[in-house]
Structure formats: structure tokens, C-alpha cells
Amino acid sequence: MRLKVNENGLIIPPSFLTGLDEVEVTREGDFISIKKVDKTPDRDSIDISIVEGEVAQNLLEENLKKIKESNNNQTFNPKKAALAQRFRNLCREVQELYADNPLSEAEIAAEIDAFRREE
């Protein structure tokens, strides 16, 4: 599987990490390895292979199919829909407030400093 690295790093599909609580990531030149971290001190780490090519594509397609099926099986919940609409309205109101009265970089920095001082 080919994964894109961006400013946030790298996103590894959760299915690759099933059953793991903690991993150790190391890099040696162009080789990056991910090993399971065992909480028991007398056990060795387990190497995890990263699949690529056709196997990875098939795994991705299977997972996308499961996600689509899961989304199709969800029932409509009026309470959640109303809450989502209220949230969209709140976001719109906040954006409109900012459009009418934009903050300067200095004002934003002052607000952050005041927050950090717990004022």
C-alpha cells in the first residue's frame, strides 16, 4: 500500500493496528519499521509487515465496502439530525461574526496569551 505523507505525518489504516495498544516506530535510512510494544518486559517486539500492491488495494476496497454498507444500514435519528443542524447554524453564525469584525494577528496573539495566563 502506498500512503501519502503530509504536514500531519502518515495515517496508517486502523485495520493494520487491530489488537495493538502501543507500537514503536524506527527509521534506518529509507526503511521504516513498526513494531508492537509489549507491556511484558521479558517478551520481544513483534514485526508487522506493511502490505502493498494488489493485496493492499483489495484490503482497501473491502474496507470501503464495509464502511458503505455500515452507512447504508444506519437508521435516521431525528435528535442527531436536529443537533447536526444546530451545529451547522452555530458554525455559520460564528463565521458571520468574524466576517463583520475580523481579528488582527496581534489581537489573536493577545487572546492566546490571556488564555495561557488563565485570565
Secondary structure, 3 states (H helix, E strand, C coil): CCCCCECCECCCCHHHHCCCCCEEEEEECCEEEEEECCCCCCCCCCECCCCCHHHHHHHHHHHHHHHHHHHHHCCCCHHHHHHHHHHHHHHHHHHHHHHHCCCCHHHHHHHHHHHHCCC
